[in-house]
Amino acid sequence: MARNGRKLKFTNLSNPWQRFRSQTGLSQVELAEALKIKQPAVSAYELGNLPSTRIAKRFVDLAKKHRVRMSLDEVYGALTV
């Protein structure tokens, strides 16, 4: 399927990392560079791995700069014990 010459991708927009990239148009590499981490880390977070608190705070701050609503609660999801 294509729209305007671009292939449509289905992503899990409940994942804050994928949702952020979808809203900003950033690639994994660009997001990694902005957060001063490596691209495989971004991929891992999109697959459900949890970032350190330091990285999560950087991510939330970056989202705010891009005017994307984001919170630490969203980054970590509903963690249950």
Helices and strands as residue ranges (DSSP letters): E 2-3, E 6-7, H 16-24, H 28-35, H 39-46, H 53-65, H 72-76
